[in-house]
Amino acid sequence: MRGSIRGLAALTAAALLGALMTAPFETGATAAADDGVLFPLRLGKFNGKGQFPTGSLPGACVTAYADDDSVLAQRCGDSTGNYDLTLPEGVPFRLHATAPGHADVWAPTVGDKSLAVRYRATRYLSSYSSPDLLYLTPGGAGGVTGRLTDQAGGPIAGATVEIMRKPLDGFPWSSLAVTDADGRYRVGNVPPGQFKVAIGSFAPAAPVVVAAGADTTYDWQAAEPVGVVVLKVRDQVTKAPVRSSCPSMTYYVCATDGEHRLLVRAGDLSLTAGGETTEPGSWIDRSLNFFHLTDRPYFSASTPVHVAAGGTTTATLDLPPAAYLAAGVRGPDQNSMPQGCLHPVPVLPWHAPVDKRYVSGTVTCVGAEPIRMGPYPLHPLQLFVSPENWTGGYGAQWVGPDGGVGDQRLAKVFALRHGHNLLDPITMDEDATIQGAAWDPAAQQPAFGCIQPFPASPYLARAFHDEAPYRRDERCTGEHRAHLFRLDMLGPYRWPVYFTGEEYASMWSGGVSDRLRAELIPARAFTLPGAFDLEVKKASRITFTTAATDVTVYNAYSGDVEPAAVAAPVFVSFSLGERRCWYRQHGPTPRGGAVRLRNPYVIEPRPGAQTITLSAQNCADQPPRLLTPVAATGTPVAVGPMFRSAVTGAVRAAGTAAARWGTPTAARLALVKP
């Protein structure tokens, strides 16, 4: 079995590596040919227990080896310990450091090439090189040797023994060996110092002290029935072994060939492994998994295993492949430096369950330097970009094929490939504004509510998360805003506008109940913003009596998630235990409302409130088909003179509601129609 560092040891080493070594990205841009990438690195040395290595080590040399053991580059440090390496782009390599009077080391901090991490050089983020990389310990190397036995004193063959040191105990270091038929093992090339011997995750790690030029003996006997599991970790699609997959039963070492030999308690257990599975979007995720590398990322998975005492059990675990996405933003000219927050939205069937892997991480905000996001499933996706904190003079957008767009239907679909995907820089345009008001014709008064440029998608729930408070106030109507709403920081494109209010049904620009028929409103400069009026009506409220969970309401035309206050026909999904259901009526289908279809899945809006009972009796396993939208009827919505008068204070002037909110005329509409 072969392995590489994992866990805390890898985390610390990778944090020191910074953005130095990266796995290759798939990119939409064509890169110019380059013979190599220059990396300025520096060797350091350990400077006391509990501290990270500091200082320099003159005379130390580093060699980059290819997979076939050929030398790709070799360089020795200068009088300050600094050295440069020029490496061919995209070629995998391992780094080995030596210095007179010191134990040699393989990057990041292991004693054997079989455990060393494979890196790839790339121009991507190479300017972020960290000053520290390889740490050598004074004194010759030692070793740890011993024997593993079971309760009866018999040998335990084929089990992994790990020698490790955590970052808090010194600079991290790890190595391993597998016991032979007599249960014996030896780990060599261990630098002098204090370490721990780990037999299995169920047994406490034992401290040992290694001296230069000598072996330290550590024997271990099981106090309970144990067995060995040979866990083979594979790619779920290709069935190829997964490099550096890390089972939950190990400490800090991952098998680079995908085969693990684990000493575990006898009996039933569950084994979990994953190629790169730290929290999506976190700093640790970007540094550790981006630069310390398996070739391809994977999501974690589990498998049940029954282990016989004294025996060897073989198990197979298939990991779902994943993808990383990296992108940066730029302004419309070379002097602009916007900051944008990226929101990936998967392109899935409307009825697919929410994939929490897209919504569980933090929002990723970037500048000109790309930052990696993910891991994500291999679904196609679209990108919504919002200005960081909704400030800065740049507008939000859906990333389109040739620039920003306001309508999601025009957004580009990115096909993710297994591994790393680098997008071309995203250009953010200067910001523009849409302004409007909502009117309740039944009550002859303004309607209170808020607007946003996209539906209530769980994938966009964090798009306004970091919004400045005054921006939130401006998106909503109220007396403090003269009953106007305003949405700033939009890109200068045509946008559908979504209105929601506590007392009112959700509506789209154009006075329609679904996004597909919404009128696209042009966002324009603040001095003459894009403008529209919206007549709203009281909501048809739906309440549910049920013991079900995960109740979700969908617009029957677009499949968008809706609140319980609706103006459109809807579908409802819910869960009964592990079963996902779609509400399906029994008996005669009520008729009425805007849609007169005998569709048992449809719940049509009605005046007032209606109560729906969700149970196994009305649970259908198959999702319904979306309805075909009918042509929009009613008054168009772009009635700009009202807003121009509002900006000049006319709305706040004395006057009757009828005078301020009169029915739009053809002449008024002609002034503002796109």
Helices and strands as residue ranges (DSSP letters): E 3-5, H 7-17, E 25-27, E 37-42, E 44-45, E 61-65, E 71-76, E 82-87, E 92-98, E 102-103, E 105-106, G 113-115, E 119-120, G 126-128, E 135-138, E 142-149, E 160-165, G 167-169, E 173-178, E 184-190, E 193-198, E 206-210, E 215-217, E 220-221, E 226-235, E 253-255, E 259-265, E 267-273, H 283-284, I 285-289, H 290-291, E 301-307, E 312-319, E 323-327, E 329-330, E 340-346, G 356-358, E 364-366, E 371-376, E 381-387, G 388-390, E 397-400, E 403-405, G 408-410, E 419-422, E 426-427, E 432-440, E 445-446, E 450-452, G 458-460, H 469-475, G 479-481, E 485-490, E 494-495, E 498-500, E 507-508, G 515-517, E 521-522, E 530-535, E 540-545, E 549-555, E 561-562, E 565-566, E 570-576, E 579-583, E 609-613, G 616-618, E 619-620, H 641-647, H 657-660, H 666-672
